């Protein structure tokens, strides 16, 4: 698979783009329903390799998209990942030449491409490693971005049940480890982003989330003028 295929998008860079210099971090473990929630509240199309919300102008950064595309190209059904023996699973997910790591590199290239254009982004991740999120957040803020977080919360039981139904399942033990790590980081994320810039969504019950209420909160953040002094200076220069 050629990485260039993941860049076949029409992008209009510049000051007039919707939600320039705004970055939303998604956090939540496997089975939390992040992808579904992101599609609903930000307007991303479902099951697309290149996710762009034409409603908000935001671009989705998610290495899972490229990873699953690679697996299918290798003749591997992502649904069967949890059934692989540990050695085969490691070959696909660990090491610099593994599909997992190559997907991450492609996704980083996309993020850097968008960042150069100051384009608005939604960065989808688990949030199990606080330091990685902070590094990415600081990097974007140094470039002029305002940053926010949408934290998708579920019980471990619900996460395990949903993981079993996902198109890309993970071993139960791994789901549990990630879930606990994500839960441990809630307080750190609240301190880092600030309560006004962090939205916590309880997605433990299917169909029980009021997306309209969440969209109202996000709408205020999207309409809010850029607060970052570096970003304001860039906008003024443009």
N, C-alpha and C positions, 0 to 999 in steps of 0.2 A: 504494500500500500504506500502510495506517495503522499507525504505530509501535505503537499500543496493542495490536495483535494479538500482538506479541512479549512482552507483559506478562500474557497470560492464563494465569496460573499460580496455584496455591493455595500461599500462603506463610504459614507459622506462625512469626512472628518472636518472638524472645525467648531467654531464658537456657536453655530446655529443648530448643532445636533441637540436632540432631546437629552436632558440630564447629563450634560458634559460635566466631567470632574466629580462624579458621584460613584461610589463603590459600595455595594452591599455584600457582606459576607454571610453565607448561609452556614449554619452549624447544626449538627444532629447526627446521631449514629445510624448505621445501616438499619433500614426498616422504619425510620422515623417519618418517612414520607416527604423528604425535602424536595425531591424532583417534582412531585405532584403539587406541593404547596407553591413552589417557585413558578410553575406553569400557571397556576390559578391567580396568584397575586401580582405577578409581573407581566403576565401575558405571553409567556413563551409557548411555542407550539409543542405538542407532545410528540415524542419519538422522532425528533429531528437530529441529524448529525450536526448541523450548524444552527444553533439556537439564537435567534435575534428577536427581541420583542419590538414589533413595529408600533406598539401602543406606547411604550415608555422610552424606546430608543436604547435600552440596555442590552448588553451582550452577555451571554452566559458562558462562564469559564468553568468547565467540568471535565476532568480527565477521564471520568467513567465513560463518556461518550466515545472518545477515541479508543479506549481500552476494549469496550464491547465490540466496536467496529473491527478491531484487530482480531479479536477472538473468533468472530464469525468468519473473517477472511481466512483463518487457520482451520476452519471446519469445526470449531469448538462452540457448543451451545453455552452461553454464559450461565444459563440456568443450572448447568451441571457442575459448576465450579466446586461447590461444597462436597460433591461426591468423588472428586479426584483424591488420589493418595497424596500425602504431604510432600513427597518429592516432586510430583508433577505440578502440584499447586505452587510450590516454591519457584519452579522454573518459569511459571507464567507471571509471578508477582514480585520476584526478588532478583536483584542483580541489574547492572546497567543496560544489559541487552534484552531484558525481559519485556514482554508486551506492556506490562504495567508501567515500567520506568520510561519506556519509549513514549507511551501515551502522555505521561507527565511532562516530558520534554516538549512534545508538540503543543500541549496546552499552555506551557510557560511561554512558548513562542507567540501564541495567539494573544496571551495576556499582555506581553511586552508590545506587541503590534498595536493593540487597542490603547495601551497606556501612552504611547507616543502621540496618538491622536487625541488624548485626553477624553476618550470615549467612556460613557457610563458602563459599568460592569456589575454583574452579579457573580460572585465567586463562590461556587458550591464546594463545600468540603465537610468533613466529619466534625472537626473541632476537637479531636482527641489530643492534639498537641498544641498547647497554648502558645508556645514559643514560635512555632511556624506561622500561626495567624498573626502574631504581633509583628514579626519581621515583614510580612506582606503588607500589613496595615501601615507600618512606619514608612515602607518604601513608597506606597501610594501617596501618603500624606506629604512626604518630601517632594513629591511631584506636583502637589497642589490639590489632591483629592480630599473631599469630605468622605469619611468612612462611617458605615453603619453595620449593624448585625441583626439578622433574623435567626433566632434560635428555635429550632423545632424540637419539642419535648414529647417523650412518650415513656410509658413504663417499659421495663425490660421484657416482660411477657408479650406485650404488643409488638415490640421490635422483633422478637424472635419469630412470632407468628407471621409478620409481614415479610421478614427475610425469607421465610420458606416459600412465599408466593412471588418473590421478586424475579425479574428476568435474569438477574445475576445473584445467585445465592452465595452466602459465605458460611464457613463452619460456625456452628453455634457458639463454641468457645471464643472464637474471634469476635463475634457479635457482642458477647457478654463483656469481653475485655474493653472493647471500644466504647460500649455504652457507659461503663463505669468511669472511664477516662473523661468522656464528654461531660458527664454529670459533675465530676470533680472540678471542671473548668467554668461552670456557670458564673460563680462569684467573680472569678478573675476577668471574665469577659465583661461583666457589668461594670467593673472598676475601669477597665481599659477603654471601653466605648462610651460609657456614661449611660445612665438610665434613660435619658431622652433620645439616645441614638441606638437603642437596642430594643427589639421587639421579640417577646417570647410567645410562642404559639404552642398551646397544648393540643397535640394531634393524637391523643391516645384513643379516641373513639372515632371510627370511620364515619364521615358525613356529619360530624358534630362541630366542625370548625366554621366559624362565621367569616368567610373570606371577605365579605363586604366591609365588615368592621376593620379587618386588617388592612384592606386596601385604603380605607380612609386615613388610617395612621400613616401608611407609606406615602399616600398622596401629599400629605403635609410635608414629609421629609423631601420628597421629590420637588416640590414647589419652593422649598426653602432656599434662599439665596446662598451661594457658596460662602462658607465661613473661613475656609483656609486662606490665610493671607497670601500664600504663594499662588494659589489658584486665582484669587481675586486680581492679583497683579498680572497674571497671564491673560485673563479675560479682558482686562483693561488695555493691555498691549495689542490684543487682537482686534 
